[in-house]
């Protein structure tokens, strides 16, 4: 039950953040994608070295 409440609170917070600061949300999303891109690049270099 507590896990469900926390999940809903997180969803509500994210929606509120997107509605009140769209440029900040876009920057955060861009940073997350850049992190995933970097992780993928690092993994590909690691596999190629094997």
SETOR-390714 format. One record per residue (C-alpha): residue number from 0; residue in three letters; x negated, y, z negated. Coordinates in steps of 0.5 Angstrom, whole numbers, m for minus. Layout:
<nodes>
[node NUM; ALA; [X; Y; Z]]
...
</nodes>
This chain:
<nodes>
[node 0; UNK; [0; 0; 0]]
[node 1; UNK; [m6; 5; m2]]
[node 2; UNK; [m9; 3; 5]]
[node 3; UNK; [m3; 5; 9]]
[node 4; UNK; [m2; 12; 5]]
[node 5; UNK; [m9; 13; 6]]
[node 6; UNK; [m9; 12; 14]]
[node 7; UNK; [m3; 16; 14]]
[node 8; UNK; [m6; 22; 11]]
[node 9; UNK; [m12; 21; 15]]
[node 10; UNK; [m8; 21; 21]]
[node 11; UNK; [m4; 28; 19]]
[node 12; UNK; [m10; 31; 17]]
[node 13; UNK; [m13; 30; 24]]
[node 14; UNK; [m7; 32; 27]]
[node 15; UNK; [m7; 39; 23]]
[node 16; UNK; [m14; 40; 25]]
[node 17; UNK; [m13; 39; 32]]
[node 18; UNK; [m7; 44; 32]]
[node 19; UNK; [m11; 49; 28]]
[node 20; UNK; [m18; 49; 31]]
[node 21; UNK; [m18; 46; 38]]
[node 22; UNK; [m25; 49; 40]]
[node 23; UNK; [m28; 46; 33]]
[node 24; UNK; [m24; 39; 35]]
[node 25; UNK; [m27; 39; 42]]
[node 26; UNK; [m34; 40; 39]]
[node 27; UNK; [m33; 35; 34]]
[node 28; UNK; [m31; 30; 40]]
[node 29; UNK; [m36; 32; 44]]
[node 30; UNK; [m41; 31; 39]]
[node 31; UNK; [m38; 24; 38]]
[node 32; UNK; [m39; 22; 45]]
[node 33; UNK; [m46; 24; 45]]
[node 34; UNK; [m47; 20; 40]]
[node 35; UNK; [m44; 14; 43]]
[node 36; UNK; [m48; 16; 49]]
[node 37; UNK; [m55; 16; 46]]
[node 38; UNK; [m53; 9; 42]]
[node 39; UNK; [m51; 6; 49]]
[node 40; UNK; [m58; 9; 52]]
[node 41; UNK; [m62; 6; 46]]
[node 42; UNK; [m59; m1; 46]]
[node 43; UNK; [m60; m1; 54]]
[node 44; UNK; [m67; 1; 53]]
[node 45; UNK; [m68; m5; 47]]
[node 46; UNK; [m65; m10; 51]]
[node 47; UNK; [m69; m8; 57]]
[node 48; UNK; [m76; m9; 53]]
[node 49; UNK; [m74; m16; 51]]
</nodes>
